[in-house]
Amino acid sequence: MPVYVQHEVLGKVQDVFNADALWQAPGLALFSRRPLLRDLLERSPREQRGRAATRCFSHVTLVLPQDEVDDDRHLTRGARVRDLAQSLAALHQKDFGDLLGGDEVRYHVLGSDDLDPGEVQVKFGHAVYLPAPGEQVQYTVTASRDSAIWQPVCAIYPNQRLTLVGLDGANATFAVPGWPFGSEGGLLLVNDGPGVPLELQVRPKDSFECRFDAANGYYVLRGKGASAQRLLLKISRTGASTSARPQPAPSSSAAPVIPSAQPQRSPAVWKSRTATPPAADMTAMPLAASSPAARPAPATELDATYAPVARHRITLAALALPRLSRYRETGAQELEVGLNAQLLPSAPGKDSVIRFAVDDADELHAITPAGRQRIAVPSQFAPLDNASIRLLAVQQQLAERYSALLVLPEGPSQPAASGTRLTFGRGMPSLGALRVLDTPQFVRQGDGAPAASADRLGLSRNAFSWEASGDGLRIARLSPTQALYHLDEQLALVAQIESATQDQPYVIPPGHHLVAGHYVLRFDA
């Protein structure tokens, strides 16, 4: 494997800002000490014919002890750093001018806490590039272990042909946070011009696997073996609105997701009842147009039969994350939902593989062991292998109440017996196992606000009654302030359910969804 990044540590230097002392040792001292910068460039040419160098490297990065760089910034506003870069570039041009081939000599000086006083690190090579002043970034590269928390890796410029990413800056152009494949392996990014998709190559070839996940728009890097670790790498083209389709050689130019502006709404208020209930039974409900409440029907007794019947089920297909700013007067500051190893909703905690939070500014965040990061919708996450979690944007009618729909890959479900009318709501046992947020653990309250179930934010005690039938789920509204929405198989809005009574129910066809409070329920016939 070629050496893409030459990385050397120069011997002890009395003055790290002395360009002559870093460039070449005087006289016969050359044979009694480690090679300096000029010798390193001469021994490692960019191109050669036989043993004769025909071209040398022209971009060099120097790393000095951080204390020295800080002192220079404090005392001279960085003048010694600038003078060092300019002086080394002049020496480079003087001694290797005939081997530059028209390339511009560029030096960049950094600081590091890992160096002892007097030490200087030097980096140059095929995969070392320093951008010209004003040169615009062409690609940005980010990495993640869980598809939720993305850490920056590097930027790639139009004239930057080779970039090697890996474990650390000593063996690669840039270090990748969380790199799990050791120092021997790296990923080479080849940029052959603006009209050619970026190409990725594993170096050495069998160090790990690399494939492009077209559905999610990132690369999946995976080691060998049953318990192999994985790393996700996203390459985004700056200034582009759509992703370029990958070529047979792995490539990508996925554009970054830009959060859209959210409509502003007035906060919700606590709704009072005709008969004053206990404080713990209060419901936070955004104001809605009043309509006559349907008269709840008594549950009928199910007649036993030995004939085959359709097995209807109600499934929790998604969670509707609220626009929490509407409930600011309740004291709710954040609603947080965790997904466990089975990707089922659970109280946020250490057993969660990923958590989603919405705060009272209606900002969405993903939380994993790697940290917390703001996210936009729509988004897709894969915290585990062979798993996909979608966060969907809501349509305009739902956007007044909801921030996003969190689609559950395998949500819990319950049987729904035909011919039985039951009531769904915060205080009803019907489908109680599907009301997974009915505890205070999901809501963070402000100082002085009492702990309360998350279901108080938008779900009435008696929201609607339902009856499973062959033609669909027959819905009757029981609360005039309860918002109900009908979504199709793809979770697209069909209608807001304004009028539905027991005598004239609203029918949800099989495979369609009903939104009530935080819950998106699918009727399966």
Order of alpha helices (4+ residues) and beta strands (2+ residues): beta-alpha-alpha-beta-beta-beta-alpha-alpha-beta-beta-beta-beta-beta-beta-beta-beta-beta-beta-beta-beta-beta-beta-beta-beta-beta-beta-beta-beta-beta-alpha-beta-beta-beta-beta-beta-beta-beta-beta-beta-beta-beta
